[in-house]
Amino acid sequence: MRPLATRMQRLGTETAFEVLAKARALEAKGKHVIHLEVGEPDFDTPKSVSDAGIAAIRDGYTHYTPSAGIPELRAAIATHVRRTRGVPAEASDVIVTPGAKPIMFYAILALLDEGDEAIVPDPGFPIYASMVQFVGARVVPLPLREENEFGFDTAELERLVTPRTKLLILNSPHNPTGGIIDTRQSREIARIAQERDLWVLSDEIYSELLYEGEFVSPWAQPGMRERTILLDGFSKTFAMTGWRLGYGVFPRPLLDGVTKLVTNSVSCTATFTQRAGVEALERRPHEVAEMRRQFAARRERIIAGLNEIDGITCAWPKGAFYAFPNVKQLGLRSAELNERLLNEAGVACLAGTAFGPQGEGYLRLSYANSLENIEEALRRIGRWVAEHGPVRAR
């Protein structure tokens, strides 16, 4: 049989789903596992949003739509973006997709040729680097360090830019660290992008899950709308992961090409899902504020609890719903520690290296789980550390 295309060897994965599969296999054998691996709200979709989707199905909204999305949702997104970012946005600049990941795919496919370079946060969401490599471009890691509150050094960013650099990928609030881009960094990003003629992909999927500071969008900086793709969606804010509903706000030179990519790949996003999205944005269900309140309470408990365990320290994440504890004192590589916590303690989390080499010495724990389960996970981790102590790397 003939081999697969060479580019398939460059395609990575999202480790959270691999760890989830291992955890499910252990559960099938009778082991109880606390799930802190997958970045998915544990809440149900707000009832009014679900009702809107069901009503749409019953009313016959089950057919094709324009590839870029239904006019009502594109208009609602533009209004939402204007309100939350404070700058103009037009419905015609919005492209709706089945989930937010396709925006990454389409932007990278549309912008990068073989041999181009893209600057990618490290640690960072693994699909960024996977897709850059898939199209034959070169990943240039931008280190995010704990001593900088998991922000980046703008002088270091500027040094990484070469004549081949075409795209800068940003994520704030950040997965996996919970760090944010502040106003000063955002201004420096705008300056560098304009002086060095860079495209920017700004992943703002956690923009409404912020606990400290002010949300700042690089897309909203003067001169940046013409070179920035804003990525956002409904999965995190509205607990709609399974609905698959995301969007991008694109510079106009990219609109036709990206719309063609949608047409060639998925045709369009499910119509009834889009109708539910209109309900979510225009009515803003009361459950959204309650979800955020509970995430904030969980953040307080998990970070405090991790810092009470000998050998573990954890910086306070400013946004998203992840803890990124420093476990270097425990003496194990992140991947081995992650594996042992799953198999021996029954706690499923992720090695920091699932998000890039800079994640060595860290774990990622999602606190999108109940306070009861978080408390049990902390007890199990604490017991495991007490029993095994700081151990030497093997």
ABEGO torsion letter per residue (X at the ends): XBBBBAAAAABBBBAAAAAAAAAAAAAAAGBBBBBAABBBBABBBBAAAAAAAAAAAAAGBABBBBAAEBAAAAAAAAAAAAAAAGBBBBAAABBBBBEAAAAAAAAAAAABBBGBBBBBBOBBBAAAAAAAAAAGBBBBBBBBBAAAGGBBBAAAAAAABBAABABBBBBOBBOAAGBBBBAAAAAAAAAAAAAAGBBBBBBAAAAABBABEBBBBAAABBGAAAABBBBBBAAAAAGAAAAGBBBBBBBAAAAAAAAAAAAAAAGBBBAAAAAAAAAAAAAGBAAAAAAAAAAAAAAAAAAAAAAABBGBBBBBBABEBBBBBBAAAAGBBAAAAAAAAAAAAGBBBBBAAAAEAAABGBBBBBABBBAAAAAAAAAAAAAAAAAAEBBBBX
